[in-house]
């Protein structure tokens, strides 16, 4: 009973074997997943996959790296899609100061517009953060994002930052890096953040956990993330699987 809360099965890396990858995930115990769209093309394919499989859901958002490409009609289109029965969140959205394709002010404006849309359609949000923690927290506070809450996706910050995000009604999602030998911060977060505030994800095809690091990631590997958290917390794998699934279903309002 695992819930991969962030998968990119809509990425070109899965074009040849999508069905086999989904089958392997089910065999590994994955009972639900959210496929995340981040531009026009991937939003459309996320919805297609969610419509094809009853246990898969979609999130729709605009990635900060591509913020410069977003037009006003794209936001209107997302608002229409937000009513789709399989769309459970808006995102991924946020800020990415590592890549410089989109200027910071453009990223911030597109981020704010998506938060406002999420509040309008009453859906939680999925946050992408790369080298922009303080600006993200500031914008979330200024825009009143706690009203809808959401997920700090692939969280790489400190325990203190995690607590600040939890106070704003966000859950902390951990992926493959928690299994990396020298990943000090994710391991501390896994140890110290209450299980009721944690989610698990793959972010596949990226960030494959140990021992697959550097290879293509896939939803079946979310089991390795759950096992690592269980080990760090000194609790059973089953408890981690069960509670993180419950956390995800509650957030996404899945029965």
Secondary structure as UniProt FT lines:
FT   STRAND          2..7
FT   TURN            9..10
FT   HELIX           12..14
FT   TURN            15..17
FT   HELIX           18..27
FT   TURN            28..29
FT   STRAND          30..37
FT   HELIX           40..52
FT   TURN            54..55
FT   STRAND          56..60
FT   HELIX           64..69
FT   HELIX           72..81
FT   TURN            82..83
FT   TURN            85..86
FT   STRAND          87..96
FT   HELIX           104..121
FT   STRAND          124..130
FT   HELIX           133..142
FT   TURN            143..144
FT   HELIX           145..147
FT   STRAND          150..152
FT   TURN            153..154
FT   HELIX           159..167
FT   TURN            168..169
FT   STRAND          170..174
FT   HELIX           176..179
FT   TURN            181..182
FT   HELIX           184..192
FT   HELIX           195..197
FT   STRAND          198..200
FT   TURN            210..211
FT   TURN            213..214
FT   HELIX           219..221
FT   HELIX           222..233
FT   HELIX           237..252
//
